[in-house]
Amino acid sequence: MAEIILKNITKEYENGFQAVKNVSLDIKDNEFVILVGPSGCGKSTTLRMIAGLEDISDGDLFIDGERMNDVAPQHRDIAMVFQNYALYPHMSVYQNIAYSLKIKKIPKSEIDQRVHEVAKSLGLEELLDRKPGQLSGGQKQRVAMGRAIIRHPKAFLMDEPLSNLDAKLRGQMRVEIADLYQRLNTTFIYVTHDQTEAMTLGTKIVVMKDGEIQQIDNPTNLFSYPVNKFVAGFIGTPTMNFFEAECAEENGLVVLKTVAGRIVMNDAKAAKLREGGWIGKKVTGGIRPEHVILSQDGENTVFSGKVNVFELLGSNAIIYVETEAGMIVMNTSQVQVYEHGDKIALSVIADKVHVFDPETERTVTN
Amino acid sequence: MNTRYSDKSPLYLRIPGIVGKILILAAASVFTAFPFVWMVVSSLKTKADILNTDIFFPSEPQWGNITGILFNSPIPKYILNSAWVSLVIVALQIVSGAMLAYALVFLKFRTRKILFAIVMATYMLPVAATYIPSYIILANWGILDSFLGLIVSSTVSIFGIFLLRQGFMQIPKGLVEAARMDGASHWRALWEIVCPMTKSSFITFGLMNFIGTYNNYMWPSLITKTSDYFLVSQGLRAFFVRDGAYGTEWALVMAASAVVVIPLLILFAFTQKWFINGIGGETGMKG
């Protein structure tokens, strides 16, 4: 259990490249924080700085109020699970799990008891005598977690722990990690580039890009109120549709005019657009595929075009439509089969439309 | 690739290759083994037999030559000197070499590359060029002509640093990081994680340097003059010239040489698997 505070942390390499830029983050006790972003966004570097495996070039790191910048990793009382598990190949599963306790000179009988407890909770009891080379990916992952859990550390750091597993196992392990978090009641910091993991596991998600934090929020807010186009596009699958539009005022209503139609803004959004002086200007609109609907009559059509790809997923279908405004993706639960080239008219749920500044890409309607 | 001799070819096509290989290897073995065999055979001859080039095997084995060397000569003492001095030197070389190799591979510091370049540059230096400065240093410290001087002057092996570094580079950095997160100091990570995974590099290093030190002649003969501190090669030479000139007692000289080689042969017999592994690769684990 720990409170971890990052204050203006920067990581600059010898060649001048800044992997992490001025990152500030408050991680409270028992939070499950996810650092998410595309490759090279600095999320792993941030985690490794918290672990002590990378030096901090600038800024301060506090763990439970104590400045930790110059404290060696072994004195930070933090456990870490690595992407490729990093199990010691010459030690058995038992020895791998017990290693940290052995270093702490904990009596053998207690080590034995704790190893068996952890092994039981992770379903590893049968495998204690095996060497890592004889384990499957999922089993190795469990051993890596066991090695972290047994220490009762202040915090768990996980660096893309599931990315080496196949899709099915990944789903299963995700549930196990969520369960572990509930049981252990401690702070988790988890790095991933997989937004499903981020959305399902995290209580707080930190979206990063190019070494900078884009947004820190809970999963719901991140999905519904992204602060900029990058976050809007990064969170959610299929990704949000973006289109060019002009903001205009018609009969006292604020509307977004697209190539093929118009979207009437609700009062809250209209007020923001007026306040920001966006009337008469070009904006970037955004709508998630699940908020794209079929246009019932010509009146409310926003996009029209031809079906390019139709993917039936069972309970829902994803339809890629080639429109004048570019490719628009619709995710619908009203499954109706389309053929390539079928004409289709689309509308949107107006309340769910996001509006971005085309230059700064910041959301203007939040 | 020449597929003619591959396992998939029929046996009759492979036979010439196999026979050729056996012949070449046999010839090479004869060439390398002959001096050794000659030495052993000669150690059992009388002086007259040795000087008679018409006979190769002794007319009557002179076991007394060997027992004389074992029980009535200073040779066993020299072997003991060599053995324990080499052991201490190799132990120190392993510790110093492993620490430096660990730093070069797993630690990040600004001068890492320069440090490695300097270390390798000293490897290029002819050993003879270091004799005089080393001699002066030992003289200033007052440890010439002593075991301490022999040991202190050989505590670091550049070859060993290089060999271990190559071995360590095969180990995923994540393993050392995991050990650090588990609470291990660098010292523990080196000996409990890195060392067991590069066992063959360590064994190769230990064996080669043990043999090198055991057989070393030039440097020990420069800094020691009291026969109490002689290592085998120097002791052998002293034994050769004991009676004023070379070759007075050829049979005994051969017997002494044979006895001196025995410890190394025993060592090699038990460790040849590691020797070949360590030189030929297979040193690390893949992550």
Boltz contact constraints between the chains, C-beta under 6 A:
constraints:
  - contact:
      token1: [A, 53]
      token2: [B, 177]
      max_distance: 6.0
  - contact:
      token1: [A, 73]
      token2: [B, 180]
      max_distance: 6.0
  - contact:
      token1: [A, 73]
      token2: [B, 181]
      max_distance: 6.0
  - contact:
      token1: [A, 74]
      token2: [B, 180]
      max_distance: 6.0
  - contact:
      token1: [A, 74]
      token2: [B, 183]
      max_distance: 6.0
  - contact:
      token1: [A, 80]
      token2: [B, 181]
      max_distance: 6.0
  - contact:
      token1: [A, 82]
      token2: [B, 174]
      max_distance: 6.0
  - contact:
      token1: [A, 84]
      token2: [B, 287]
      max_distance: 6.0
  - contact:
      token1: [A, 86]
      token2: [B, 174]
      max_distance: 6.0
  - contact:
      token1: [A, 86]
      token2: [B, 175]
      max_distance: 6.0
  - contact:
      token1: [A, 86]
      token2: [B, 178]
      max_distance: 6.0
  - contact:
      token1: [A, 88]
      token2: [B, 193]
      max_distance: 6.0
  - contact:
      token1: [A, 89]
      token2: [B, 285]
      max_distance: 6.0
  - contact:
      token1: [A, 90]
      token2: [B, 196]
      max_distance: 6.0
  - contact:
      token1: [A, 90]
      token2: [B, 197]
      max_distance: 6.0
  - contact:
      token1: [A, 99]
      token2: [B, 182]
      max_distance: 6.0
  - contact:
      token1: [A, 100]
      token2: [B, 182]
      max_distance: 6.0
  - contact:
      token1: [A, 100]
      token2: [B, 183]
      max_distance: 6.0
  - contact:
      token1: [A, 103]
      token2: [B, 183]
      max_distance: 6.0
  - contact:
      token1: [A, 103]
      token2: [B, 184]
      max_distance: 6.0
